[in-house]
Structures are given as structure tokens and as C-alpha cells.
């Protein structure tokens, strides 16, 4: 079985708000000099794919990303945890395209690779659209399981555990299929060994050219909200005096 795992490179979600900025003259986040990482739910999806490969001899895992040359970094991270292949679909500034176009490009990659299963993260950690996996399944005409936490081989079928609001449901299915993975304690991303990280830097990244089809998403505006913050230091010689002065000041401001 050939498993294709979809990955996306994004701004680090832990980036301090004061360091977030927009490209000058563009309605896109600035990435130069900013830490870029693999989208968190995609990490969970990659782990689910690797775990399934370990339980099914002969299975291969191919990591695929749509993006510019720099997005190859997330592919090398996938190779460092022993993904079998890494493929990039070249595209500049994917945030200008709607989810259906990206899903269509990923569907084209799945066809080119002859994938039997496609695994996606629940949603990207930047725009949080949560559309790609479901639209991708529609593009391919495959069944899809949403909010998957793990996949096990069964008796001639695959067993998928899916998260619900109050518990879980267990599904059985055959390939081809699309699995949209959410985070769970059983799919915490593994940590790459140093030697494997070094080896990944020397491995070849494959390219598959696929033309974007459909209408682009046109952003009307993208702005960083401005929030005014006022700070006052409450005077006082000791705690009691400072407390009295604080109460007076809050009363003046009509907070109390």
C-alpha cells in the first residue's frame, strides 16, 4: 500500500504577536527571518501514516507539500523520521489560492504517485480552514473519514478510530480512502534522531508540476489589529498606601 501524507509549512504558531508582520505592499504574512514549522495536525497525520506502515509490511509513506522551494524543509523533517519519499508541488504564495485549488493540486499528486491512501491534518495551523482533506476526497472520488486518531490493519480492511464530541466511533474501510487526522495521545509526533536528520539533508526531494485549476481566492483586506495599551504605576510607600491609591484610581476611571 502506498500512503501519501499531505504536509504544509507555516509560521510557528508560538510566534510572539509582536513579531508577526505583513509583507510590504502584499496581503501575505512575512516569512523572512521568521521560524517556519510543519503544521501541527500534519505532524499527527504523518505519525499515523508511519505507525500504519510499521504494522503493514510493504507499505510506503510519501510526504507531499505544495509550496515554494523553502517548503522543502518540512519534507526533510518527514524524511528524518523515516518517510520513504518526499515530493514538492511547486507553488509560490499558496495563501492567495482557495482551498479547492490546493486540494486539486494534491489530488493530482496522489494520481501521479498512484497513492492508495491520502492522510491530511485536520486543519492548517495558520488559516485554520479545515477544508483540504474533505475537498481532496471529493476531487478523487474517494470515501473520507474525518477526525481520525489512529488507523489499524484489520481482517482484510482498515480500522479507523474517529473522534466524536462525546467519545469515539470505529469505522472499517478499504482503500482507496482519505483520512483526516486530528491530534491524540496515540499519535504524538516522534522525535528524529540526529543521524537521521543529517541523512535527510542529503536525500533527494522530488518535484511534480501540477497546474493550479480554478478561481483564486481574492483577499479584500488583511490587517494587523491595533490595540491601545495604557500603563500606570500606582505610587505608594508601602502595600497599604499602594492599595488605597489603586482603589482611588480605579474609582476615578469608573472601573469600581
C-alpha positions as CSV (number, residue, x, y, z in Angstrom):
1,X,0.0,0.0,0.0
2,X,1.2,3.5,-0.8
3,X,0.3,6.2,1.7
4,X,0.6,9.9,0.7
5,X,0.7,12.3,3.7
6,X,0.0,16.0,3.0
7,X,2.2,18.5,4.8
8,X,2.2,22.3,5.0
9,X,4.9,24.7,6.1
10,X,3.5,27.5,8.2
11,X,4.6,30.3,10.6
12,X,5.4,28.9,14.0
13,X,2.1,29.1,16.0
14,X,4.2,30.1,19.0
15,X,5.5,33.2,17.2
16,X,5.1,36.2,19.6
17,X,2.4,38.6,18.2
18,X,4.9,41.5,18.2
19,X,7.0,39.6,15.7
20,X,4.1,39.0,13.2
21,X,4.1,41.3,10.3
22,X,2.9,41.5,6.7
23,X,4.9,41.7,3.5
24,X,5.2,45.3,2.4
25,X,2.7,46.0,-0.3
26,X,1.3,42.5,-0.1
27,X,-1.6,40.9,1.8
28,X,0.5,38.0,2.9
29,X,2.4,37.2,6.2
30,X,6.1,38.0,6.1
31,X,8.2,34.8,6.4
32,X,11.8,36.2,6.0
33,X,13.7,35.8,9.3
34,X,10.7,34.1,10.9
35,X,10.7,30.5,12.2
36,X,8.7,28.2,9.9
37,X,7.4,24.8,11.0
38,X,5.3,21.8,9.9
39,X,1.6,22.4,10.6
40,X,0.9,20.6,13.9
41,X,-2.1,18.5,12.7
42,X,0.0,17.4,9.7
43,X,2.6,16.1,12.2
44,X,-0.1,14.0,13.7
45,X,-1.1,12.8,10.3
46,X,2.5,11.8,9.4
47,X,2.8,9.9,12.7
48,X,-0.4,8.0,11.9
49,X,1.0,7.1,8.5
50,X,4.3,5.9,9.9
51,X,2.6,3.8,12.6
52,X,0.4,2.1,9.9
53,X,3.5,1.4,7.8
54,X,5.1,-0.4,10.8
55,X,2.1,-2.6,11.1
56,X,1.7,-3.4,7.4
57,X,4.9,-4.8,5.7
58,X,5.3,-3.5,2.2
59,X,3.7,-0.1,2.9
60,X,5.4,3.1,1.9
61,X,4.9,6.6,3.1
62,X,5.4,9.6,0.8
63,X,5.4,13.1,2.2
64,X,3.9,15.8,-0.2
65,X,3.8,19.5,0.2
66,X,2.5,22.3,-2.1
67,X,4.7,25.4,-1.8
68,X,7.9,27.3,-2.7
69,X,11.4,25.8,-2.6
70,X,11.7,26.7,1.1
71,X,8.8,24.4,1.9
72,X,11.2,21.6,1.3
73,X,12.3,21.9,4.9
74,X,9.1,20.2,6.1
75,X,9.8,17.4,3.7
76,X,13.3,16.9,5.1
77,X,11.7,16.7,8.6
78,X,9.5,13.9,7.3
79,X,12.5,12.1,5.8
80,X,14.2,12.5,9.1
81,X,11.5,10.4,10.8
82,X,11.9,7.8,8.0
83,X,9.3,8.7,5.4
84,X,10.2,6.8,2.3
85,X,9.9,9.6,-0.3
86,X,9.4,13.4,-0.3
87,X,7.6,15.3,-3.1
88,X,7.1,19.0,-3.6
89,X,4.5,20.5,-5.9
90,X,6.0,23.9,-6.8
91,X,3.8,26.9,-6.0
92,X,4.5,30.4,-4.8
93,X,2.3,32.1,-2.1
94,X,-0.3,29.4,-1.7
95,X,-2.2,31.6,0.7
96,X,-3.6,33.5,-2.3
97,X,-5.3,30.4,-3.6
98,X,-8.6,28.9,-2.3
99,X,-8.6,25.5,-0.6
100,X,-10.3,23.8,-3.5
101,X,-7.3,24.7,-5.8
102,X,-4.7,23.4,-3.3
103,X,-6.9,20.2,-2.8
104,X,-7.0,19.8,-6.6
105,X,-3.2,20.0,-6.8
106,X,-2.8,17.5,-4.0
107,X,-5.3,15.2,-5.8
108,X,-3.2,15.5,-8.9
109,X,-0.1,14.5,-6.9
110,X,-2.0,11.5,-5.5
111,X,-2.8,10.3,-9.0
112,X,0.7,10.8,-10.2
113,X,2.1,8.8,-7.3
114,X,-0.5,6.1,-7.5
115,X,-1.4,6.5,-3.9
116,X,-3.8,4.1,-2.2
117,X,-4.5,6.3,0.8
118,X,-4.1,10.0,1.5
119,X,-3.7,11.4,5.0
120,X,-4.2,15.0,5.8
121,X,-4.2,17.0,9.0
122,X,-7.5,18.3,10.4
123,X,-6.7,21.9,9.6
124,X,-3.6,24.0,8.9
125,X,-2.2,25.9,11.8
126,X,-2.2,29.3,10.1
127,X,-5.5,29.9,8.3
128,X,-7.4,27.0,10.1
129,X,-9.7,26.4,7.1
130,X,-10.1,22.7,7.7
131,X,-11.2,22.2,4.0
132,X,-8.3,20.4,2.2
133,X,-8.9,16.8,3.3
134,X,-12.6,16.8,2.5
135,X,-12.3,18.6,-0.8
136,X,-9.4,16.4,-1.8
137,X,-11.6,13.3,-1.2
138,X,-14.3,14.8,-3.4
139,X,-11.7,15.6,-6.1
140,X,-10.5,11.9,-6.1
141,X,-14.0,10.5,-5.7
142,X,-12.8,8.5,-2.6
143,X,-14.6,8.0,0.7
144,X,-13.2,10.1,3.6
145,X,-13.0,9.6,7.4
146,X,-12.9,12.7,9.4
147,X,-11.2,13.4,12.8
148,X,-9.2,10.2,12.7
149,X,-7.0,9.5,15.7
150,X,-5.5,6.2,14.5
151,X,-5.6,3.5,11.8
152,X,-5.1,-0.2,12.4
153,X,-4.9,-3.1,9.9
154,X,-8.0,-5.4,10.2
155,X,-9.1,-8.6,8.6
156,X,-8.8,-7.5,5.0
157,X,-9.9,-4.0,5.9
158,X,-8.5,-0.9,7.7
159,X,-10.0,0.0,11.1
160,X,-10.2,3.8,11.7
161,X,-10.9,5.3,15.1
162,X,-12.6,8.7,14.8
163,X,-13.2,11.3,17.5
164,X,-16.7,12.4,18.3
165,X,-18.0,15.1,20.7
166,X,-18.7,12.5,23.3
167,X,-16.5,9.5,22.6
168,X,-15.3,7.7,19.5
169,X,-16.6,5.8,16.6
170,X,-14.8,2.9,14.8
171,X,-15.1,2.6,11.0
172,X,-14.0,-0.1,8.7
173,X,-13.0,0.6,5.1
174,X,-10.9,-0.5,2.1
175,X,-8.6,1.6,0.1
176,X,-8.6,4.0,-1.7
177,X,-9.6,6.4,1.0
178,X,-8.7,9.8,2.6
179,X,-8.2,10.1,6.3
180,X,-8.3,13.5,8.0
181,X,-6.3,13.2,11.2
182,X,-6.7,15.1,14.5
183,X,-4.3,15.1,17.4
184,X,-4.4,12.4,20.1
185,X,-2.1,11.0,22.7
186,X,-1.5,8.0,20.5
187,X,-0.3,10.0,17.5
188,X,2.2,12.4,19.2
189,X,4.9,13.1,16.6
190,X,8.1,11.1,17.1
191,X,11.4,12.8,17.5
192,X,14.0,12.3,14.8
193,X,17.5,11.1,15.7
194,X,20.4,13.4,15.0
195,X,21.9,10.9,12.5
196,X,18.6,10.6,10.6
197,X,18.2,14.4,10.5
198,X,21.7,14.7,9.0
199,X,20.9,11.9,6.5
200,X,17.7,13.6,5.5
201,X,19.6,16.7,4.4
202,X,21.4,14.7,1.7
203,X,18.3,12.9,0.3
204,X,16.7,14.0,-2.9
205,X,13.4,15.9,-3.0
206,X,11.2,15.0,-6.0
207,X,9.2,17.5,-7.9
208,X,5.7,17.1,-9.5
209,X,4.5,20.0,-11.6
210,X,0.7,20.4,-11.5
211,X,-1.1,23.5,-12.8
212,X,-3.5,25.2,-10.4
213,X,-7.0,24.9,-11.7
214,X,-10.0,27.0,-10.7
215,X,-10.5,30.5,-9.3
216,X,-8.1,32.2,-6.9
217,X,-9.2,33.5,-3.6
218,X,-9.1,37.3,-3.6
219,X,-8.4,38.9,-0.2
220,X,-10.2,42.2,0.2
221,X,-8.0,43.2,3.1
222,X,-5.5,41.8,5.6
223,X,-4.5,44.0,8.6
224,X,-2.9,43.6,11.9
225,X,-5.3,44.8,14.6
226,X,-4.1,47.8,16.6
227,X,-4.7,47.6,20.3
228,X,-4.0,50.5,22.6
229,X,-2.5,49.7,25.9
230,X,-2.1,52.2,28.7
231,X,0.0,51.5,31.8
232,X,0.1,53.5,35.0
233,X,2.3,52.9,38.0
234,X,0.4,53.3,41.3
235,X,2.5,55.4,43.8
236,X,2.9,54.5,47.5
237,X,5.4,53.9,50.2
238,X,4.1,50.5,51.2
239,X,1.5,48.0,50.3
240,X,-1.3,49.6,52.2
241,X,-0.8,53.0,50.6
242,X,-0.5,51.5,47.2
243,X,-3.7,49.6,47.7
244,X,-5.5,52.8,48.8
245,X,-4.2,54.7,45.8
246,X,-5.2,51.8,43.4
247,X,-8.7,51.9,44.7
248,X,-8.9,55.6,44.3
249,X,-7.6,55.5,40.7
250,X,-10.0,52.7,39.7
251,X,-12.8,54.7,41.1
252,X,-11.7,57.7,39.1
253,X,-11.7,55.5,36.0
254,X,-15.2,54.3,37.0
255,X,-13.9,50.7,37.0
256,X,-15.2,50.3,40.5
